[in-house]
Amino acid sequence: MRNIYLILIILLSIGVGGQKYSFDFLTKYESKSTDSNRPGSQDVVNYFNSDDFNYYLRLFKNKSGFYAYLYDYSKMKWHKFDVKEDYKNGELQFTFDYAGTKQLTWSKSSFKNYRFEFSNVSDKSANLKIYKNQKATKPLREYTFQLKKANKNLFPMIRIAMMHPYENIEALDITKNVIVEKATDICIEKECNCEMTLTAYKNVELDLEVPSTTKSFLF
């Protein structure tokens, strides 16, 4: 994971007549907990299609293995891939093997009464407060963003990487051609404060295909 910027993508084709997903951009954010009783940090690595944020691929690595989960909110499904990594000519290579599919249970309607308020929006920064309903005076969450100009709107990448459980609410996007270099999340009611810093990003070429006949997977 440390050498994510050296990734050489191996295109993988699985099955015939399945669903094809294309990714053209990769980000790695370092996530740090700012709670004194829950210190720690981890890398959050995602692949995106910068023209369609309805789906994305996230890498997970732990003691039990190395995985990638492809979340498709247009079809309300998520797909698991086993990931293998190897070095070739000094560059880190990944291969992705399809492992299974499950239904997503997330519902945007759960947040239909929420209120999202942006303030101090510029080309370099922005603030966001999230309220549980239209009349609430105390926000549930507060976010601050440090922005950098980009050639297209890449703000949804931080929404997806950081803003759980709001990661698929498009109303949270800033309509500017920017990428978020740093973001802070402050939970008002719970101790879940964190800070995310963009440590690597690059254009990629990755195609994954989910077979037309799928199977379920175990966590």
C-alpha positions as CSV (number, residue, x, y, z in Angstrom):
1,M,0.0,0.0,0.0
2,R,2.9,2.4,0.6
3,N,3.9,2.3,-3.0
4,I,0.3,2.7,-4.4
5,Y,1.6,5.4,-6.8
6,L,3.7,2.7,-8.6
7,I,0.7,0.5,-9.4
8,L,0.7,-1.2,-12.7
9,I,-2.8,-2.2,-13.5
10,I,-3.4,-5.6,-14.9
11,L,-6.7,-5.7,-16.9
12,L,-8.9,-8.6,-15.9
13,S,-11.7,-10.1,-17.9
14,I,-14.0,-12.5,-16.1
15,G,-16.7,-14.6,-17.8
16,V,-18.7,-13.8,-20.9
17,G,-21.7,-11.4,-21.2
18,G,-21.3,-10.0,-17.7
19,Q,-21.3,-6.5,-16.3
20,K,-18.2,-4.5,-17.2
21,Y,-16.9,-1.7,-14.9
22,S,-14.2,0.7,-16.0
23,F,-12.1,2.9,-13.7
24,D,-9.9,5.8,-14.7
25,F,-8.8,7.4,-11.4
26,L,-7.2,6.2,-8.1
27,T,-7.0,8.0,-4.8
28,K,-5.2,7.1,-1.6
29,Y,-6.3,9.0,1.5
30,E,-4.6,8.6,4.9
31,S,-7.3,8.5,7.6
32,K,-6.3,9.5,11.1
33,S,-8.5,9.3,14.2
34,T,-8.4,12.6,16.2
35,D,-10.0,11.0,19.3
36,S,-7.5,10.6,22.1
37,N,-9.1,7.4,23.2
38,R,-9.2,5.9,19.7
39,P,-5.9,6.8,18.0
40,G,-4.8,5.2,14.8
41,S,-4.4,5.6,11.1
42,Q,-5.1,3.6,7.9
43,D,-5.0,4.1,4.1
44,V,-8.3,4.4,2.2
45,V,-7.7,3.4,-1.4
46,N,-10.5,3.7,-4.0
47,Y,-10.8,3.3,-7.8
48,F,-13.3,5.6,-9.5
49,N,-14.9,6.2,-12.9
50,S,-14.7,10.0,-12.9
51,D,-17.7,10.2,-15.2
52,D,-19.9,7.9,-13.1
53,F,-19.8,7.9,-9.3
54,N,-22.6,5.5,-9.0
55,Y,-20.0,2.7,-8.6
56,Y,-16.5,2.5,-7.2
57,L,-14.0,-0.1,-6.0
58,R,-12.4,0.0,-2.6
59,L,-9.4,-2.1,-1.4
60,F,-9.3,-3.8,2.0
61,K,-6.3,-5.5,3.5
62,N,-6.2,-7.2,6.9
63,K,-4.8,-10.3,8.6
64,S,-7.3,-12.6,6.8
65,G,-6.5,-11.4,3.3
66,F,-6.5,-8.8,0.6
67,Y,-9.9,-7.9,-1.0
68,A,-11.6,-5.4,-3.2
69,Y,-15.3,-4.5,-3.0
70,L,-17.1,-3.0,-6.0
71,Y,-20.1,-1.1,-4.9
72,D,-22.8,-0.5,-7.6
73,Y,-25.5,1.8,-6.3
74,S,-27.4,2.0,-9.6
75,K,-28.0,-1.8,-9.4
76,M,-27.9,-2.0,-5.6
77,K,-25.3,-4.7,-5.6
78,W,-21.7,-5.1,-4.3
79,H,-19.1,-7.5,-5.6
80,K,-16.2,-9.0,-3.9
81,F,-12.8,-9.7,-5.6
82,D,-9.8,-11.4,-4.1
83,V,-6.7,-9.4,-4.7
84,K,-3.2,-10.6,-5.3
85,E,-0.2,-8.4,-5.4
86,D,3.3,-8.9,-6.8
87,Y,6.3,-6.9,-7.9
88,K,7.5,-7.0,-11.5
89,N,10.4,-4.9,-12.6
90,G,10.1,-2.9,-9.4
91,E,6.5,-2.1,-9.8
92,L,3.5,-3.3,-7.7
93,Q,0.9,-5.2,-9.7
94,F,-2.6,-6.2,-8.7
95,T,-4.8,-8.9,-10.1
96,F,-8.5,-9.2,-9.2
97,D,-10.4,-12.5,-9.1
98,Y,-14.2,-12.4,-8.8
99,A,-15.4,-14.0,-5.5
100,G,-19.1,-13.2,-5.3
101,T,-22.0,-10.8,-5.2
102,K,-24.5,-9.5,-2.6
103,Q,-27.5,-7.1,-2.5
104,L,-27.0,-3.7,-1.0
105,T,-29.5,-2.6,1.6
106,W,-28.6,1.1,1.8
107,S,-31.5,3.4,1.1
108,K,-31.3,7.1,0.3
109,S,-34.8,7.6,1.6
110,S,-33.4,7.3,5.1
111,F,-32.0,10.8,4.8
112,K,-34.8,12.5,2.9
113,N,-35.6,14.8,5.8
114,Y,-31.9,15.7,6.5
115,R,-30.6,19.2,5.9
116,F,-27.2,19.8,4.3
117,E,-25.7,23.3,4.6
118,F,-22.5,24.4,2.9
119,S,-20.8,27.6,3.9
120,N,-17.6,29.6,3.1
121,V,-17.3,27.8,-0.3
122,S,-14.4,29.0,-2.4
123,D,-11.8,27.4,-4.8
124,K,-9.6,26.5,-1.8
125,S,-12.0,25.5,1.0
126,A,-15.5,24.8,2.2
127,N,-17.5,23.9,5.3
128,L,-20.5,21.6,5.6
129,K,-23.0,20.9,8.4
130,I,-25.5,18.1,8.4
131,Y,-28.7,18.3,10.3
132,K,-31.2,15.5,11.1
133,N,-34.2,17.5,9.9
134,Q,-35.2,20.9,8.6
135,K,-35.8,22.5,12.0
136,A,-32.8,21.1,13.9
137,T,-30.4,23.7,15.3
138,K,-27.6,21.4,16.3
139,P,-25.8,19.5,13.5
140,L,-25.1,15.8,13.6
141,R,-21.8,16.2,11.7
142,E,-19.5,19.0,10.6
143,Y,-16.9,18.8,7.8
144,T,-14.2,21.1,6.7
145,F,-12.5,20.7,3.3
146,Q,-9.3,22.0,1.8
147,L,-9.6,22.0,-2.0
148,K,-7.3,22.0,-5.0
149,K,-8.3,22.9,-8.6
150,A,-8.8,19.9,-11.0
151,N,-9.8,19.6,-14.6
152,K,-13.2,18.1,-13.6
153,N,-15.3,17.8,-10.5
154,L,-13.7,15.2,-8.3
155,F,-15.3,16.2,-5.0
156,P,-17.5,13.1,-5.0
157,M,-14.3,11.1,-4.3
158,I,-14.1,12.4,-0.7
159,R,-17.8,11.9,-0.2
160,I,-17.4,8.3,-1.1
161,A,-14.1,7.8,0.8
162,M,-15.0,9.5,4.0
163,M,-18.7,10.6,4.5
164,H,-20.3,7.4,5.7
165,P,-23.3,6.9,5.8
166,Y,-23.9,9.8,3.4
167,E,-21.4,8.6,0.8
168,N,-24.1,8.2,-2.0
169,I,-26.0,11.5,-1.5
170,E,-25.2,13.7,-4.5
171,A,-26.6,16.7,-2.7
172,L,-23.4,16.8,-0.7
173,D,-21.3,17.6,-3.7
174,I,-19.7,21.0,-4.5
175,T,-20.3,22.0,-8.1
176,K,-16.7,23.0,-8.7
177,N,-13.8,21.4,-10.6
178,V,-11.8,20.5,-7.5
179,I,-10.3,17.6,-5.6
180,V,-10.2,17.5,-1.8
181,E,-6.7,17.5,-0.4
182,K,-7.7,17.4,3.3
183,A,-10.9,16.9,5.1
184,T,-11.9,16.9,8.8
185,D,-15.0,15.1,10.1
186,I,-16.4,16.2,13.5
187,C,-19.1,14.1,15.0
188,I,-21.3,16.1,17.4
189,E,-23.1,13.2,19.2
190,K,-20.5,10.5,18.9
191,E,-16.7,10.2,19.2
192,C,-15.9,9.5,15.6
193,N,-13.7,12.5,14.7
194,C,-11.2,11.9,11.9
195,E,-9.0,13.6,9.4
196,M,-8.3,12.5,5.9
197,T,-5.3,13.6,3.8
198,L,-4.8,12.9,0.1
199,T,-1.4,11.2,-0.2
200,A,-1.6,9.8,-3.7
201,Y,-3.7,10.0,-6.8
202,K,-3.3,9.1,-10.5
203,N,-5.0,8.3,-13.7
204,V,-5.4,4.5,-14.2
205,E,-6.9,2.0,-16.7
206,L,-8.7,-0.8,-15.0
207,D,-11.6,-2.9,-16.3
208,L,-13.3,-5.5,-14.2
209,E,-16.1,-7.7,-15.3
210,V,-18.7,-9.4,-13.1
211,P,-20.0,-12.6,-14.7
212,S,-23.6,-12.8,-15.8
213,T,-24.1,-15.8,-13.4
214,T,-23.1,-14.6,-10.0
215,K,-22.6,-16.3,-6.7
216,S,-22.8,-15.2,-3.1
217,F,-19.8,-14.6,-0.9
218,L,-18.8,-14.9,2.7
219,F,-17.3,-12.1,4.7
